[in-house]
Amino acid sequence: MDIIEKARELGRAIQAEESYVKLQEVQTKADADTELQQLIGEFNLKRMSINNEASKTDRDQDKLSQLNTEMREVYSKIMSNENMIAYNEAKEAFDMIANRVLAIVQQCSEGADPATADYSQSSCSGSCDSCGGCH
């Protein structure tokens, strides 16, 4: 079996992974949540209004402040929505698996022993500028 077929096999395994399946389920629920989608649309409109006002040469600082306050309020509503909470939790769980898989593949492509190559979240500094670990 060649390496491309192995990659496709890995892709099928990723899509069968429990955390991936869960992520797809909660994403479908979030997409179907009309209140959540309305809030996301409202958030995007507020962000566009902020960008438009900020790009004006005669921008109104009070208006910008008000728009920022409104955007933060909408964002808070989005993040407290049960479907968004479930989505964020599922995304975090899947990202942990995906980061581990990517780290193992990358380390092996750099000569690491496939039996011991792994991802360690504790070794991540948070800055990707000088790191090749999880990407």
PyMOL commands that set and color helices and strands:
alter all, ss='L'
color gray80, all
select helices_A, chain A and resi 3-16+18-32+34-54+61-79+82-109+121-123
alter helices_A, ss='H'
color red, helices_A
deselect
rebuild
show_as cartoon
